[in-house]
Amino acid sequence: MNIPFKIPVIALLVLFSMTIRAQDVKIGKVLPAWEEGYLDIHAINTGQGECTFFILPDGTTMLVDAGEIREKSPNIVPQKPNEETAPYETYAKYIAHFMKGTKHKAIDYMLLTHFHIDHMGEVNKGCKWAENKAYQLTGISGVGDCIPFKKAIDRGWPDYNDPIAPISKAFPNYLNFIKWQKEKNGMEIEQFKVGKKDQLVLVHNAAKYPTFEIRNIAANGRVWTGVEDIERNYFISTDQLSQSEWPDENQCSIVFRVSYGKFDYFTGADLPAVTNLDWQNLELPVGLVTGPVEACKSNHHMNYDAMGVTLLKALRPQVVVVHNRKAQQPDIEVLRRILSTTKAYPGKKDVFSTNFHPATALVAYPNTKQMAAKQGHIVIRVHPGGNEFYVYALDDAGDDYTVTSIHGPYICN
């Protein structure tokens, strides 16, 4: 006779236990380590480029970009944690700290979204050479020299000429890095395969998390159609165009969606909303096949040419994270249309910035007052099962990563 009573009591105890665990995170204390079943998405801040580190529910790890531009200008945000520490060292130290919960020593996937130095790492006279003398330490190559990558994925391997060849002066250094790691350390290298859901997979215990999936949405002008793994090429061949009409590097960005239960996350690298030619704008097909998400990384650092109404209406995120390094980021008009309840989509939404220039607060005022957080490493932590998540801002002035603000819970739809 007591059995019907015990079932709801057990359910309440489980719910209470989950609530207590969520409350274990406290302002001023170090963010607890990742645990099995959680999905962590870390926007790591150096003020010098974009870098996102994922710990997936079974402990699979993925690094997406690691930018490094040691640039000084009045409109550039201060380097974090200081000017003496190279950004790649900051990334590596942060990743090593949060990887402890996984018990793994290597990063399972390194995904480079496109070949710009604020995602890949610049090469200058101050960059140290690796001990092997095969490449210089900056951005991706610097992190990979500190923490091994098991597999590297980019938009061009092995030929790098479709639809355009990389023109960055830092690209040869990146290429030297991945080739050396492949030859000497056995690192695998693959080209990103649009439409696939079996390229970026859980590698430690996939069977335990059947609702987890990473869907490859777009790259190089090709976009998943939403049917099986079929893609469509929206770009015109460069053979039929003048060079001034060629797509640029940002337009070739890798785009993907992470799904876990009811939670979905979108990242489109530097995919633009403003293009010279209509056919270069991929926001409509990308948005249609991605669909609504709970959270996203802003395209192109929330620059003036990013996150158009078309894409926002499709994604409708509750949370938007901005990796910014300039005073003009986030752009006032883009920020305004995201925060507005009428310009793109209704409902409350929170915008988080990794770094904030003092001038931005004035230029984008009063919209900046509505932002949820404006400084630090930003962590999206999705609870087991993918029904709810929290967002945490962490102190970026040192390496203890204490929590500076807590946001949530956000309920997944």
Summary of the structure (lengths in Angstrom):
residues: 413
radius of gyration: 20.8
end to end distance: 36.6
largest distance: 80.6
contacts: 1409
relative contact order: 0.14
helix: 28%
strand: 23%
